[in-house]
């Protein structure tokens, strides 16, 4: 343990080593991706996809090792038993900090396929990391606002079409599709401006999840509903790296995705849209109740 080091030094050390490991591994990811493009055989593409995932798992495993060596964090994780790394999963989680990603990777590492996120199209231009996301087949999405669709009706349905094309790559190799349904990190200001009906959560956005299930209904049958609780009021990513967050609570609830929600068109099927939004609202109400229980157990008397 390197907990004797000052917090700023610990956070800087972890950040530096993560950057170094990223710079070391990205060239190998890029090489695997280029070979996959140059040899367009199904077997070869599948093999290089597996190689790319294993390179990414080296990165995640190294991050986990850093956190355990540099900082003394108490991990309270329940619900990760009996998962299958050869199955397909849809994962959602409450979002409070960019530390949530490292926490989710820690809780699910090698228990399910590597987490893949839907990313905004602009993020492909992020130096180094954008290249890594592209090499790992992370789907890049271009969302159209209601105003854009109203101005150009031909854009209607393009979101779903883009999602389906992105998900084609996920049909042959087990994958975990990860989605923060809140769409942004929780802050008191956002909570107030939304007038959220939940005490600890922002309003969920059902559209992204519905698009994924509509595109991958043949593979995705299991939802992992993750709830992350930081007993400390300080949830920032930097303070997480610095070791100022001493305990992380993770609860993972596994449930079957109702078959009626698979392979449906969220945009044009009004009844499905209403049913799906109600299902997501119920999930969020249960999550909010669980967070209330966790806060009650950990808050000072």
Backbone bond lengths (Angstrom), bond angles and torsions (degrees), N, CA, C in turn:
res aa  C-N    CA-C-N  psi(-1)  N-CA   C-N-CA  omega(-1)  CA-C   N-CA-C  phi
1 X - - - 1.462 - - 1.533 110.41 -
2 X 1.308 114.67 139.16 1.460 119.85 177.61 1.525 110.56 -110.56
3 X 1.321 115.45 29.85 1.464 119.87 -177.11 1.524 113.12 -68.57
4 X 1.334 116.88 -11.84 1.464 119.47 177.62 1.523 111.57 -72.76
5 X 1.345 117.19 -16.46 1.465 120.46 179.42 1.525 110.24 -73.73
6 X 1.324 118.12 149.55 1.469 120.76 176.27 1.533 110.34 -60.10
7 X 1.330 117.94 147.48 1.474 120.95 -177.74 1.526 113.72 -52.57
8 X 1.343 117.14 -43.09 1.457 118.90 -178.70 1.532 110.88 -61.45
9 X 1.327 117.03 -39.10 1.467 120.93 179.69 1.526 110.25 -66.82
10 X 1.336 116.54 -41.52 1.466 119.98 179.47 1.530 111.21 -63.16
11 X 1.335 116.52 -46.41 1.457 119.99 179.06 1.516 111.90 -62.16
12 X 1.326 116.56 -42.37 1.467 120.75 179.55 1.519 111.05 -65.54
13 X 1.338 116.27 -39.69 1.461 120.49 -179.91 1.524 111.05 -63.69
14 X 1.338 116.90 -45.87 1.459 120.19 179.81 1.522 110.39 -62.84
15 X 1.342 116.62 -45.59 1.457 120.18 -179.68 1.522 111.38 -61.15
16 X 1.323 116.73 -43.76 1.464 120.88 179.98 1.524 111.31 -62.42
17 X 1.322 116.88 -44.63 1.466 120.23 -178.15 1.521 111.93 -69.63
18 X 1.337 117.18 -33.89 1.466 119.60 175.70 1.531 110.01 -65.31
19 X 1.334 116.34 -42.49 1.462 120.08 177.62 1.528 110.67 -61.76
20 X 1.327 116.36 -43.77 1.467 120.16 -179.28 1.529 111.41 -63.67
21 X 1.327 116.85 -44.29 1.469 119.51 180.00 1.528 110.62 -65.30
22 X 1.336 116.43 -35.08 1.468 120.23 177.92 1.522 110.45 -64.20
23 X 1.333 115.70 -47.59 1.467 119.98 -179.64 1.527 111.86 -63.38
24 X 1.321 117.53 -31.34 1.461 121.41 179.23 1.528 112.42 -74.35
25 X 1.335 116.93 -36.08 1.464 120.27 -172.36 1.523 113.62 -90.92
26 X 1.338 117.79 -26.92 1.463 119.98 -176.24 1.538 112.56 -59.48
27 X 1.343 121.22 -40.39 1.471 119.15 177.77 1.530 113.03 -58.41
28 X 1.328 117.34 -36.79 1.464 119.80 178.14 1.535 110.54 -69.14
29 X 1.338 116.58 -37.11 1.463 120.31 175.26 1.528 110.52 -62.16
30 X 1.321 115.58 -44.84 1.459 120.31 -178.73 1.531 110.69 -63.54
31 X 1.325 117.25 -40.29 1.459 121.26 178.77 1.531 110.49 -62.21
32 X 1.328 116.84 -45.98 1.465 120.49 179.09 1.528 110.79 -62.09
33 X 1.344 116.35 -40.16 1.466 120.01 -179.74 1.529 111.00 -66.01
34 X 1.327 118.01 -40.91 1.462 121.32 180.00 1.526 111.09 -66.80
35 X 1.333 116.96 -40.85 1.458 119.54 177.89 1.522 110.91 -65.08
36 X 1.317 116.37 -34.99 1.465 120.58 177.44 1.525 110.46 -64.33
37 X 1.337 116.79 -36.40 1.457 120.58 178.15 1.529 112.15 -73.26
38 X 1.332 115.58 -37.75 1.467 120.35 -174.95 1.523 113.10 -78.10
39 X 1.334 116.72 -23.58 1.473 120.45 179.82 1.531 107.17 -118.24
40 X 1.312 117.98 83.82 1.473 121.09 -170.36 1.534 114.35 -80.87
41 X 1.316 116.92 45.75 1.457 121.04 174.97 1.520 108.53 -95.79
42 X 1.328 116.64 141.90 1.460 120.12 -175.42 1.519 111.45 -58.49
43 X 1.325 117.56 -44.64 1.468 121.06 -178.67 1.518 110.91 -64.50
44 X 1.334 115.91 -43.61 1.464 120.56 -179.37 1.527 111.05 -65.19
45 X 1.323 115.91 -43.25 1.468 119.80 179.72 1.521 110.78 -61.85
46 X 1.345 115.75 -40.80 1.464 119.45 179.79 1.535 109.73 -65.06
47 X 1.335 116.92 -40.57 1.462 120.67 -178.21 1.523 111.04 -65.47
48 X 1.338 116.94 -43.08 1.461 119.43 179.95 1.531 111.28 -71.17
49 X 1.325 117.34 -28.07 1.461 119.94 173.54 1.521 110.30 -63.11
50 X 1.331 116.25 -43.74 1.468 121.00 178.18 1.524 110.67 -63.65
51 X 1.335 116.89 -41.23 1.469 120.86 177.86 1.522 110.21 -60.69
52 X 1.332 116.95 -44.77 1.465 120.95 179.93 1.524 111.11 -61.05
53 X 1.322 115.74 -42.31 1.463 119.99 -179.93 1.528 110.68 -63.74
54 X 1.322 117.04 -40.02 1.465 119.88 179.34 1.531 111.30 -66.56
55 X 1.326 116.89 -34.83 1.470 119.59 175.01 1.527 109.85 -63.37
56 X 1.326 116.20 -43.31 1.468 120.13 178.11 1.523 111.02 -64.80
57 X 1.333 117.19 -36.48 1.465 120.02 178.06 1.531 111.65 -65.44
58 X 1.324 116.73 -30.65 1.469 119.24 173.66 1.522 110.03 -61.23
59 X 1.320 115.83 -41.60 1.472 121.65 179.92 1.525 110.28 -64.17
60 X 1.338 116.99 -47.02 1.463 120.74 -179.49 1.530 110.36 -64.18
61 X 1.335 116.53 -43.99 1.462 119.97 179.35 1.521 112.05 -61.69
62 X 1.330 116.24 -38.18 1.463 120.13 178.14 1.520 110.72 -65.64
63 X 1.345 116.61 -40.62 1.467 120.24 177.29 1.525 111.03 -61.08
64 X 1.328 116.05 -43.36 1.466 120.34 178.81 1.524 111.29 -61.47
65 X 1.332 115.86 -41.32 1.461 120.74 178.72 1.531 110.69 -63.49
66 X 1.321 116.44 -42.78 1.469 120.53 178.66 1.525 111.33 -57.73
67 X 1.331 115.30 -46.88 1.465 119.36 -177.59 1.525 111.47 -62.97
68 X 1.339 116.81 -35.79 1.463 119.78 -178.28 1.528 112.08 -76.87
69 X 1.331 116.69 -30.04 1.469 120.64 -177.36 1.529 111.80 -84.82
70 X 1.322 115.85 -40.24 1.467 119.89 -173.09 1.526 112.08 -87.00
71 X 1.323 117.03 -36.93 1.465 120.57 -176.15 1.532 111.23 -120.63
72 X 1.286 115.51 153.79 1.467 122.07 178.92 1.531 108.38 -105.57
73 X 1.344 115.73 90.34 1.463 121.72 -177.83 1.523 108.66 -108.73
74 X 1.319 116.36 131.79 1.460 120.93 173.67 1.531 108.25 -86.95
75 X 1.335 116.04 118.30 1.456 121.13 -178.14 1.525 109.70 -100.79
76 X 1.309 116.43 119.74 1.465 122.28 176.73 1.530 107.09 -113.54
77 X 1.334 115.67 92.01 1.467 121.87 -173.88 1.528 108.96 -116.84
78 X 1.322 116.30 125.86 1.460 120.92 177.53 1.533 109.69 -133.81
79 X 1.346 115.19 140.23 1.459 120.91 176.30 1.505 114.76 105.32
80 X 1.353 117.48 3.01 1.465 120.19 -178.02 1.527 112.81 -91.25
81 X 1.334 116.61 4.17 1.452 119.68 -177.57 1.537 110.36 -78.64
82 X 1.334 115.27 147.33 1.461 120.84 172.18 1.515 116.04 75.00
83 X 1.328 117.83 13.76 1.462 120.42 176.87 1.520 109.95 -81.15
84 X 1.326 116.08 159.63 1.464 121.02 -172.98 1.524 110.47 -122.14
85 X 1.341 118.52 116.58 1.472 120.36 179.71 1.530 113.56 -69.31
86 X 1.338 117.52 -4.69 1.466 120.78 179.51 1.524 111.84 -105.90
87 X 1.315 116.83 12.44 1.464 121.02 179.85 1.520 109.50 -110.40
88 X 1.327 116.40 171.12 1.459 122.91 176.91 1.525 108.57 -102.21
89 X 1.344 117.05 140.60 1.466 121.19 -178.95 1.519 110.19 -136.95
90 X 1.328 114.50 150.17 1.459 121.20 166.11 1.524 106.65 -111.93
91 X 1.332 116.90 125.76 1.462 121.84 -174.48 1.525 109.44 -120.49
92 X 1.318 115.43 133.86 1.460 120.21 171.81 1.516 108.91 -128.81
93 X 1.327 115.94 160.52 1.459 120.59 -172.30 1.523 109.33 -158.68
94 X 1.323 116.67 147.73 1.470 119.12 170.32 1.527 109.02 -69.30
95 X 1.329 116.19 153.07 1.472 120.29 -170.21 1.524 110.22 -127.11
96 X 1.339 115.82 111.66 1.466 121.39 -179.39 1.518 113.00 -118.46
97 X 1.345 116.36 -24.66 1.455 121.15 -173.00 1.518 108.30 -161.09
98 X 1.346 116.84 157.34 1.466 118.47 173.50 1.519 111.47 -66.04
99 X 1.327 116.97 -13.43 1.467 119.89 173.10 1.521 111.02 -63.68
100 X 1.332 117.72 -22.91 1.463 121.45 179.89 1.525 111.57 -54.52
101 X 1.336 116.45 -36.32 1.469 119.71 -178.26 1.521 110.36 -66.46
102 X 1.331 117.42 -46.22 1.463 120.23 177.91 1.524 111.06 -64.25
103 X 1.333 116.78 -36.10 1.462 120.88 179.22 1.525 110.36 -65.61
104 X 1.342 116.90 -46.80 1.463 120.55 179.46 1.519 111.33 -62.68
105 X 1.334 116.87 -40.78 1.462 120.10 177.98 1.518 111.26 -64.22
106 X 1.322 116.92 -38.70 1.460 121.59 177.31 1.529 110.86 -63.49
107 X 1.331 117.10 -46.28 1.459 121.82 -174.95 1.527 112.22 -68.17
108 X 1.342 117.05 -31.29 1.464 120.52 -172.05 1.522 113.68 -112.02
109 X 1.325 117.62 5.49 1.463 121.12 -173.68 1.523 111.54 -58.33
110 X 1.335 115.57 123.64 1.465 125.03 178.40 1.530 113.35 64.62
111 X 1.317 117.39 4.84 1.466 120.17 176.00 1.521 111.10 -92.18
112 X 1.333 115.91 -27.63 1.457 122.95 176.00 1.528 107.10 -139.10
113 X 1.336 118.54 169.22 1.471 119.16 176.98 1.529 111.31 -58.63
114 X 1.324 115.11 160.01 1.462 121.10 -178.55 1.530 111.43 -55.64
115 X 1.327 115.82 140.24 1.456 120.86 179.32 1.528 110.70 -69.87
116 X 1.333 116.17 133.08 1.466 120.94 174.58 1.519 108.69 -125.47
117 X 1.323 115.12 133.93 1.453 122.19 -174.69 1.527 110.46 -107.19
118 X 1.320 116.75 147.93 1.461 120.99 167.38 1.523 107.52 -82.50
119 X 1.325 115.68 127.92 1.460 121.41 -173.30 1.520 111.06 -119.40
120 X 1.323 115.07 151.38 1.459 119.71 174.17 1.531 108.94 -65.69
121 X 1.325 115.69 142.33 1.466 120.68 -175.14 1.527 112.43 -55.94
122 X 1.338 117.04 -34.11 1.466 120.89 -177.30 1.535 112.07 -64.03
123 X 1.341 117.42 -23.56 1.462 120.36 -175.04 1.522 113.16 -71.93
124 X 1.324 117.72 -11.67 1.461 119.44 177.66 1.535 110.86 -64.91
125 X 1.349 116.08 -19.52 1.469 120.22 -178.23 1.528 112.62 -90.92
126 X 1.323 118.01 2.10 1.469 119.94 175.89 1.525 108.53 -65.93
127 X 1.338 118.16 126.67 1.470 119.77 -176.97 1.527 112.58 -54.63
128 X 1.317 116.02 135.34 1.460 125.74 175.75 1.534 112.02 66.37
129 X 1.328 116.87 -58.57 1.461 120.52 -176.49 1.528 111.25 -64.37
130 X 1.335 117.13 -39.79 1.457 120.29 177.68 1.520 111.42 -59.51
131 X 1.326 116.13 -40.27 1.459 121.22 177.33 1.526 111.07 -64.44
132 X 1.334 116.33 -40.55 1.460 120.45 178.97 1.531 110.55 -64.24
133 X 1.332 116.48 -44.05 1.472 119.86 178.60 1.525 110.63 -60.64
134 X 1.334 116.33 -42.95 1.465 119.73 178.94 1.532 110.62 -62.39
135 X 1.330 117.45 -45.41 1.457 121.53 -178.80 1.524 112.15 -62.97
136 X 1.334 116.68 -28.23 1.462 121.23 -179.15 1.528 112.09 -91.81
137 X 1.335 117.08 8.56 1.465 122.08 178.03 1.519 113.09 64.35
138 X 1.335 117.17 29.19 1.459 117.96 171.94 1.531 106.89 -65.74
139 X 1.322 117.42 133.08 1.472 119.06 -178.21 1.527 112.22 -77.05
140 X 1.317 115.62 128.53 1.461 121.83 176.87 1.527 108.50 -99.20
141 X 1.328 115.46 125.17 1.456 121.44 -173.34 1.526 111.61 -111.63
142 X 1.313 115.49 144.96 1.470 120.97 170.65 1.521 107.05 -115.88
143 X 1.311 116.32 109.11 1.459 121.89 -179.40 1.534 109.82 -88.28
144 X 1.308 115.17 143.40 1.462 120.76 176.92 1.523 109.12 -112.86
145 X 1.309 116.16 131.66 1.460 120.86 179.76 1.529 109.92 -76.03
146 X 1.328 114.89 164.94 1.464 119.74 177.44 1.526 110.59 -60.29
147 X 1.338 116.24 -36.43 1.473 119.92 179.74 1.529 110.92 -65.64
148 X 1.344 116.74 -40.50 1.465 120.29 179.32 1.524 111.19 -65.56
149 X 1.336 116.12 -39.73 1.462 120.03 179.79 1.526 110.82 -68.27
150 X 1.326 115.32 -38.70 1.470 119.11 178.27 1.526 110.62 -63.87
151 X 1.317 115.82 -37.71 1.465 120.22 179.69 1.523 111.63 -72.46
152 X 1.362 115.25 -35.47 1.462 120.47 179.97 1.527 108.91 -133.31
153 X 1.330 119.43 89.24 1.465 123.12 -175.59 1.530 113.35 -57.77
154 X 1.341 118.18 -21.07 1.466 120.95 179.73 1.526 111.89 -64.35
155 X 1.336 116.25 -17.65 1.472 119.74 179.95 1.520 112.33 -79.26
156 X 1.332 117.84 -11.99 1.457 121.02 -178.72 1.522 110.02 -62.72
157 X 1.312 116.52 128.17 1.459 121.71 179.75 1.511 114.21 88.56
158 X 1.347 117.60 -7.18 1.464 120.23 -179.25 1.532 111.32 -65.79
159 X 1.342 116.88 -33.76 1.470 120.23 177.70 1.524 110.74 -57.04
160 X 1.337 115.90 -49.66 1.456 120.70 -178.21 1.524 110.74 -65.68
161 X 1.338 116.11 -40.12 1.463 120.04 179.33 1.529 110.67 -61.92
162 X 1.343 116.36 -43.28 1.462 120.73 178.69 1.527 110.94 -63.85
163 X 1.336 116.10 -41.04 1.459 120.45 179.21 1.519 110.70 -62.73
164 X 1.311 116.77 -43.55 1.466 120.43 -179.82 1.530 110.96 -61.62
165 X 1.326 116.35 -42.68 1.463 119.39 179.20 1.524 110.84 -63.49
166 X 1.339 116.33 -42.00 1.464 120.22 179.41 1.523 110.89 -63.36
167 X 1.322 116.56 -38.68 1.458 120.78 -176.47 1.520 113.11 -75.92
168 X 1.331 118.36 -13.67 1.459 120.41 176.44 1.524 110.87 -56.82
169 X 1.336 116.51 -34.53 1.463 120.65 -178.71 1.522 112.11 -69.50
170 X 1.334 117.29 -17.23 1.459 121.40 -174.43 1.530 112.91 -94.78
171 X 1.317 118.08 0.95 1.460 119.82 -171.25 1.523 113.68 -82.27
172 X 1.319 117.46 -15.90 1.462 119.28 -172.03 1.523 113.38 -113.86
173 X 1.316 117.17 -17.33 1.461 122.17 176.45 1.513 108.18 -123.16
174 X 1.343 118.39 127.84 1.478 119.83 -178.78 1.527 111.51 -51.62
175 X 1.321 115.72 139.20 1.457 120.33 -175.27 1.526 109.09 -147.39
176 X 1.315 114.91 155.41 1.456 121.53 172.51 1.520 107.82 -115.08
177 X 1.318 116.71 118.67 1.460 121.47 177.34 1.530 107.84 -93.40
178 X 1.320 116.23 121.23 1.461 122.56 -174.61 1.520 109.54 -108.03
179 X 1.321 116.52 134.90 1.459 120.64 -178.09 1.524 110.62 -143.27
180 X 1.340 116.44 122.60 1.461 120.77 170.38 1.525 107.00 -82.60
181 X 1.333 117.54 102.42 1.464 120.00 -174.22 1.520 113.11 -64.77
182 X 1.334 116.87 -26.04 1.469 118.59 178.61 1.525 111.58 -69.13
183 X 1.324 116.85 -22.45 1.452 121.23 175.71 1.512 114.72 81.32
184 X 1.311 117.98 -16.08 1.456 122.54 -179.41 1.520 108.65 -157.59
185 X 1.336 116.67 165.95 1.460 120.28 -178.89 1.526 111.51 -73.90
186 X 1.311 114.66 143.87 1.463 121.07 178.62 1.527 110.10 -69.42
187 X 1.322 115.70 130.60 1.465 121.70 168.34 1.528 106.68 -140.05
188 X 1.327 118.03 153.51 1.469 119.51 177.76 1.529 112.66 -56.55
189 X 1.332 117.39 -37.03 1.460 120.19 -179.73 1.530 111.40 -65.04
190 X 1.325 116.39 -45.27 1.468 119.97 178.20 1.521 110.76 -64.02
191 X 1.328 115.31 -38.46 1.461 120.44 -179.96 1.526 110.43 -62.12
192 X 1.343 116.33 -43.04 1.462 120.45 179.69 1.520 111.50 -69.25
193 X 1.320 117.01 -43.52 1.468 119.78 -176.53 1.525 111.64 -66.54
194 X 1.332 116.49 -31.94 1.462 120.25 177.74 1.529 112.56 -76.98
195 X 1.333 115.18 -19.38 1.473 120.24 -169.35 1.520 109.45 53.81
196 X 1.324 115.39 47.91 1.466 122.02 -176.51 1.525 110.24 -60.73
197 X 1.335 117.27 137.10 1.464 120.21 177.86 1.521 113.06 -76.78
198 X 1.343 116.40 -5.14 1.458 121.20 -177.59 1.530 109.58 -102.00
199 X 1.311 115.85 149.66 1.468 119.41 -177.66 1.523 112.19 -77.98
200 X 1.351 117.13 -37.61 1.463 120.99 -172.69 1.534 112.91 -116.42
201 X 1.308 117.64 6.24 1.456 121.20 -172.94 1.518 111.53 -134.44
202 X 1.330 116.02 153.71 1.451 121.36 167.57 1.525 109.03 -84.63
203 X 1.315 116.10 168.70 1.463 119.46 177.66 1.534 110.09 -66.49
204 X 1.324 117.83 135.06 1.468 119.54 178.36 1.522 111.54 -78.22
205 X 1.322 115.82 150.56 1.460 122.13 175.43 1.523 107.64 -106.89
206 X 1.318 116.27 112.47 1.462 120.73 -171.24 1.526 113.27 -81.18
207 X 1.335 117.53 -21.07 1.456 120.62 -171.55 1.514 114.78 -58.61
208 X 1.336 117.67 -46.93 1.463 120.41 -178.05 1.513 112.19 -60.68
209 X 1.338 116.25 -44.66 1.468 120.25 178.69 1.515 110.68 -63.45
210 X 1.327 117.17 -42.01 1.465 120.82 -179.25 1.527 110.94 -63.93
211 X 1.341 117.19 -38.12 1.462 120.55 178.16 1.530 111.03 -61.68
212 X 1.349 116.09 -43.67 1.457 120.48 -179.20 1.527 110.54 -63.84
213 X 1.324 116.96 -46.46 1.464 120.38 -179.73 1.521 111.00 -67.32
214 X 1.325 116.52 -30.84 1.451 119.55 176.36 1.514 112.12 -68.53
215 X 1.321 116.40 -33.74 1.460 121.14 -177.80 1.525 112.88 -85.96
216 X 1.331 117.25 -26.80 1.472 120.53 -173.42 1.525 112.49 -123.80
217 X 1.324 116.38 33.87 1.456 119.98 -178.58 1.512 114.36 -59.15
218 X 1.337 117.04 -25.79 1.462 119.88 -179.12 1.524 112.06 -74.46
219 X 1.342 117.73 -24.52 1.457 120.63 -176.54 1.533 113.32 -107.54
220 X 1.309 117.47 -39.30 1.463 120.64 -171.69 1.524 111.38 -89.35
221 X 1.322 115.94 110.74 1.455 120.95 178.96 1.523 112.43 -126.50
222 X 1.354 116.53 -8.02 1.463 119.92 -174.64 1.517 110.88 -124.20
223 X 1.318 115.21 129.52 1.462 122.11 175.66 1.522 109.35 -102.70
224 X 1.325 116.27 133.56 1.460 121.99 168.76 1.523 106.65 -109.28
225 X 1.298 115.72 110.59 1.460 122.38 -178.12 1.528 107.79 -98.44
226 X 1.344 115.89 103.97 1.461 121.54 -174.18 1.531 109.79 -97.21
227 X 1.312 114.90 134.41 1.455 121.68 173.88 1.520 108.48 -119.72
228 X 1.332 116.40 121.75 1.468 121.89 179.98 1.520 108.73 -110.01
229 X 1.326 114.77 132.47 1.471 120.26 178.87 1.524 108.95 -129.85
230 X 1.330 115.74 127.00 1.460 122.09 173.91 1.531 107.05 -103.85
231 X 1.336 118.19 108.66 1.471 119.45 -179.40 1.517 113.62 -55.29
232 X 1.339 116.55 -29.77 1.458 120.05 176.54 1.521 110.29 -76.85
233 X 1.319 117.38 148.34 1.462 120.88 175.48 1.523 111.44 -70.26
234 X 1.327 116.30 -18.09 1.463 121.64 -179.33 1.528 108.63 -88.68
235 X 1.337 116.63 114.72 1.463 120.21 -176.41 1.527 112.17 -121.06
236 X 1.312 118.68 11.95 1.455 120.43 -173.47 1.523 111.40 -67.79
237 X 1.324 114.44 150.32 1.457 121.29 -179.67 1.535 110.94 -61.75
238 X 1.321 116.40 -42.26 1.455 120.61 -178.49 1.527 111.00 -64.02
239 X 1.306 117.59 -44.69 1.457 120.20 179.80 1.529 111.61 -68.46
240 X 1.338 116.24 -28.56 1.465 120.22 173.34 1.532 109.70 -62.96
241 X 1.339 116.79 -46.16 1.467 120.34 178.16 1.528 111.19 -64.28
242 X 1.318 116.58 -34.84 1.468 120.91 -177.94 1.529 113.35 -76.93
243 X 1.327 117.14 -6.55 1.456 119.61 179.14 1.511 114.14 83.46
244 X 1.327 117.46 16.30 1.463 119.67 179.55 1.529 112.01 -83.06
245 X 1.330 116.48 -11.62 1.454 121.53 172.69 1.525 106.49 -99.52
246 X 1.310 117.29 110.78 1.455 121.14 -170.06 1.524 114.01 -94.64
247 X 1.332 116.92 -12.82 1.460 119.43 -179.94 1.522 109.64 -145.34
248 X 1.330 115.48 140.67 1.459 121.55 176.20 1.527 107.75 -130.95
249 X 1.325 115.63 128.61 1.473 121.68 179.08 1.529 107.96 -108.01
250 X 1.336 115.98 128.58 1.457 121.72 179.46 1.520 109.04 -128.61
251 X 1.309 116.26 127.97 1.452 121.81 175.26 1.531 108.25 -121.51
252 X 1.328 115.62 126.99 1.464 121.71 -177.12 1.523 108.83 -116.77
253 X 1.310 115.67 118.27 1.460 120.76 178.37 1.532 108.73 -108.59
254 X 1.323 115.82 122.00 1.464 120.98 179.24 1.525 109.10 -100.01
255 X 1.320 116.43 131.98 1.457 120.02 177.21 1.514 110.26 -150.91
256 X 1.323 115.32 153.24 1.455 120.61 177.92 1.523 109.66 -73.12
257 X 1.319 115.71 140.57 1.461 120.85 174.89 1.529 107.56 -80.02
258 X 1.316 118.67 125.20 1.470 120.13 -179.48 1.527 111.29 -52.60
259 X 1.336 117.62 127.94 1.475 120.35 -178.05 1.520 113.62 -55.04
260 X 1.322 117.31 -27.73 1.472 119.59 -178.25 1.523 112.42 -68.07
261 X 1.353 117.47 -11.73 1.459 120.83 -179.59 1.528 112.38 -97.54
262 X 1.317 118.12 -0.28 1.459 121.61 -175.73 1.525 111.09 -96.15
263 X 1.341 114.81 139.60 1.475 122.52 176.27 1.527 112.29 58.26
264 X 1.333 116.88 39.51 1.465 121.88 178.21 1.529 109.17 -113.51
265 X 1.305 115.41 160.04 1.466 122.12 -178.34 1.526 109.20 -99.32
266 X 1.316 116.72 105.38 1.459 122.40 -175.23 1.524 112.08 -66.29
267 X 1.320 117.62 -32.01 1.463 120.63 -174.52 1.525 112.69 -76.34
268 X 1.314 116.85 -41.76 1.465 119.23 -171.82 1.523 114.11 -99.29
269 X 1.325 117.71 -13.91 1.467 121.61 -177.56 1.526 108.78 -101.67
270 X 1.326 115.97 96.74 1.460 120.55 -174.10 1.527 112.14 -65.56
271 X 1.321 117.38 -38.86 1.465 120.34 179.85 1.523 110.71 -64.87
272 X 1.337 116.01 -44.22 1.468 120.07 177.89 1.521 110.07 -61.30
273 X 1.323 117.40 -42.09 1.458 121.13 -178.68 1.533 110.47 -60.13
274 X 1.313 116.54 -43.72 1.465 120.37 -179.59 1.530 111.11 -66.49
275 X 1.324 116.56 -43.38 1.470 120.79 -179.90 1.524 111.11 -64.53
276 X 1.324 115.62 -41.00 1.465 119.36 -177.92 1.522 110.66 -68.71
277 X 1.313 116.96 -42.34 1.463 120.31 178.52 1.523 110.84 -61.78
278 X 1.337 117.24 -37.20 1.459 120.36 178.02 1.519 110.68 -67.35
279 X 1.338 116.84 -39.82 1.468 121.55 178.50 1.534 110.54 -61.60
280 X 1.330 116.24 -45.14 1.462 121.10 178.78 1.526 110.48 -64.79
281 X 1.326 117.55 -41.08 1.469 121.06 178.21 1.522 110.92 -61.03
282 X 1.328 116.52 -40.07 1.467 120.34 178.23 1.533 110.86 -65.78
283 X 1.335 116.38 -40.62 1.470 119.90 176.50 1.522 110.43 -59.33
284 X 1.335 115.56 -42.27 1.468 120.19 -176.76 1.529 111.29 -71.05
285 X 1.313 116.72 -34.68 1.461 120.01 177.51 1.531 110.31 -64.77
286 X 1.343 116.73 -40.50 1.467 121.08 177.40 1.525 110.69 -66.65
287 X 1.337 116.39 -39.87 1.463 120.61 179.14 1.529 110.79 -64.90
288 X 1.326 115.86 -40.97 1.455 120.52 179.49 1.534 110.42 -64.15
289 X 1.327 116.81 -38.86 1.466 120.93 177.34 1.530 110.64 -64.73
290 X 1.349 116.37 -41.79 1.462 120.39 177.90 1.522 111.26 -62.84
291 X 1.337 116.75 -42.88 1.465 119.88 178.33 1.526 110.62 -62.59
292 X 1.321 116.80 -37.04 1.459 119.86 176.07 1.516 111.69 -61.16
293 X 1.338 116.42 -41.14 1.463 120.67 177.71 1.530 110.71 -65.25
294 X 1.354 116.34 -42.42 1.472 119.81 -179.60 1.521 111.08 -66.33
295 X 1.314 117.23 -39.09 1.471 120.18 176.57 1.509 110.10 -63.68
296 X 1.324 117.70 -39.49 1.457 120.95 -179.89 1.499 113.38 -65.61
297 X 1.366 115.66 -31.76 1.469 119.56 -179.51 1.511 112.94 -77.92
298 X 1.346 115.96 -26.27 1.470 119.30 -171.16 1.521 113.69 -110.68
299 X 1.325 117.18 -19.20 1.474 118.30 -179.13 1.530 110.23 -67.50
300 X 1.335 117.26 147.82 1.463 119.85 177.76 1.516 110.93 -59.78
301 X 1.335 116.24 145.85 1.455 121.03 -179.52 1.526 109.61 -69.62
